[in-house]
Amino acid sequence: APLVITLHGTDAGLLERSGAARWLARPVFRRAKVVTAVSAHAAGQLFRATGRTIPASCVQPMPVDVRRYDTMGTGGGGLVAVARLTRQKRIHLALRALAIAPADLPSLTVIGAGPEREALEALARELGIEPRVRFLGAVPPDEVVALLRRADLALFPAIGEGFGLAAVEALMAGVPVVACQDGGGVLDVVPASGAGRRVSPTPEAIAGAARELLADPEARTAAGREGERWRDRLNPARVAEVCESWYREARDG
């Protein structure tokens, strides 16, 4: 039967890290009629691991219920970070950025649960910023949208993301985003200027970029434009058409 394989990020990272995974995967990817990926970063990982090239027409993120983002936010709620609290998400960099620029940066709301929460709460106390950080844990999707609409700026310091959905959601809510240069697939999402910044993974660089975006009166407008583009690209009906084209290619090719 014709085979279509889609890489979501973690699987592509495993191919880079594990020789056994590459050995097992290469014949499977050679046999596949079509191989797709959710980001250019994941496509590059596959090429380095197996030599299989993924064309631009086969790079497509998964769909999102874009109806939740039909209106832009107004801001006023300070900084926000939406992530599963693991080491890979590097929320500690956001906390340290807040600690070195207390006079310039507003409070931070951290949305998400995970094994690093206790350590991050302890770090906030150690840095003396505990009163300026809220850890909300996991919240329902509609509440995440409402919190994003009220945010002034989103921090996304993760390393090696497969895609970076939380950054897309921030832009769709009209919120500028700071990401890191080693963020992987999120670099497909966050622009280097205008609606976002891509910086070194250091508290100093993140704090500096946050200051710039907060002081830029055009940043939120630019984020709204980026968000409109992503709402179109991630619309489920559009993504379904793209996926159907892959399946037709695999069937008929």
N, C-alpha and C positions, 0 to 999 in steps of 0.2 A: 504494500500500500504506500502511496506517496506520503512523505513525512515532512511536516513543518515543525521547526523548533523555534521557540521564543525564549530569549535570555532576559531575565529580570534584574540581574545585578549581582546578587550573592553567588549565583551559580557561575557567572563569568569570573568573579573574584576567586572562586575555588579552583578554576582551571589555571589561573596564574600561580596559585600557591602550591598546588599539589601535582607532582609528576605522575602519580598513579591516576589522578583524575584526567590529566591530559592524555595518557596512554589509552584509557578507556573511552574517552570522548572522541578522539580523532576519527575513528572509523564511523562512528554514529553521525558526526557532522559531515563527513564525506558523502554518506548515503542520503542525507536530507535533501529534498528537492528545494526547500526554501528555509533560510535561517533569518530570523528577525531579532531585534533587540529594542529595549525601551529607551536607550540613550546611545549617543555616539561613543561615550566612555565604555559601555559594555561591549559595543561592537569592536572597539580597539582592543579590549582585553581578549576577546575571542580570536582576533587575527593574530595577536602575539602568541597565543597558546596553541593554535591549531593551523594557522595559515588560511583559514576560511574568511573571505571578505564578505561583509554585509553592506549592500548598497544603501544609499541614502533613502531610497524608496521603502526600505524595509526597517527603518528606524522609526518607531512609533510608540510613545508612552501609552499606558493603559488608560481607559476612559475614566472620567470623573462625573459625578452628578453636578453638572455646572449650574443647574437651576438654583442651587443654594447661593450662588455668587452673582445674582442678577442686579444687585445694587452695591455701590462702592461705600466704604466706611468713611467716617469723619475724623478718626484719630482721637488723640487726647488721652489714650490709655497707657502711654509709655512703651517700653520695649516688650517683645514677646519672643519666646522660643518654643516651638512645637516639636517634640521628638520623643521617641522611646528613650528612656534614660539608661543608655548603655555607654560604654567607653568610646565606642565608635562615633557617637553623636557629639562628644567633646563639649558638653554643656559647661564644664569647668572653665573653658576659655571665655564663655560669655560672663560667668560670674567674676572672673579676674578682670575682664575688661570693665565691668561696672565698678569694681573696687578701685581701679587706678584713675577713674574719671568721675568721682562722685558729684562734682560740681556741674558737670556738663551733661550727664546722662540721667534720664528719668528712671523710675523703678522698673523692675523686670518681672514679668509673669512667665513661669515655666509650666507648660502644659504637657502632660504625659507621665506615664508610670514606667517603672523598670528597676533593675537591680542596683543602679547607681544612685537612687534617690537619697538614701540615708547618708552616703558619703558626700553628696552635693549639698545637702542641708548642713552637714558638719562644716564643709568648706565655707559656706555663706556665713556661718557663725564665726569661724576663724578669721575671715576677712573683714568682719565688722559690718557686713552689709545685710544681715538677716532681716532688719526692718524694711529693707527696700526690695526684697525678693519674695514672691509668692509662688509656692509649689502647689499647684492645683490637682496634680494627679491626672488620671484618665477622666475625660469629660465627654459627653455625647457629641456627635459630629455637628449638630446644629449649634451647640454652645461654643464649639471651637470657632465656627464661622463668626458668631457674634463677638467673640473675644478678638478675633483678627480684625474685624471692622473697627474696633475701638483702638487698635494698636497704632502707634506712630512709626514703628520700625520693627522688622523681624530679624533675628539673629539666627544664622544657620551654619554653625562652625563644624559640621560633621566632616569626616574624612572618607573618601572612597565610596560615595553614595552610588547606588545603581541608577537612580534617577533624581530624587529630591522632591517628592510630592508636597511636603510641607511648604517648601519655598514657592512652588506653583500656587498653592492655595493662598499664600500671603499676597502674591501679586494679583490674583483674581479678586482679592478683597481690597485691592488698591493700596497695598502696604509695601514700601521699599524693603529690600533684603540685602543683608551683608552675608556673604559666603566666603569660604576659604579656597585658595588656589589649588589645594589638593583635594577638593571636594568631590571629584569624580563626575558623575552624571549631573550633579546640580549645576555644573558649568554650562550645560545645555540650556539652563533655565535663567540663571541670574546674570544680567548684563554687567559689564565692567564699569559702566557709567550710567547716568540717567537714573533709572529705577533701582540700581543696585551697585554693589562694589564687590570685587574679588580681591582678597587680601591674604597676606601671609598668616599662617595659623598661630598668631601670637596675640595676647591680650592687648598690647599696644596698638597693633595694626587694626584689630577689630574696633577698639575704642575710637581710633582716629577716623575710620570709615563711618562709624555710627554718628560721630559729631558732624561730619560732612553732610550726610544725608538728612539729618535732623535740621540742619541749617539751610538746606536747599529747598526753596519754595516750590520748585518745579518737580521735585522727586516724586511726590505723590501722584501728580498728573501723569508722569512717565510710567509709574507703576500701574496706573489704571489702563494705559494703552497696552502695556505688556500683558496685563490680565485679560484684556479683550482678545488678544491674539491666542492666548492659551485656552480661553473658553471655547474658541472655535476649534482649535486643534484637538482638544480632549472631549469634545462633545460626543456622547456615546454613538449617535447615528453616524457621525463622520468616521469614528474609529472602526465601527462595524464595516463600513464600506472598504476601508483600507485592508482590514483583516480578510474580508471576502475576496479582495483582489489577490492576496497571497494564496488563498486556498484554490482559487481558479488557476493560478499560475502553477501550483504544485500538481493539480489534477491534469492540466492540459499540456504542461511543459515536457 
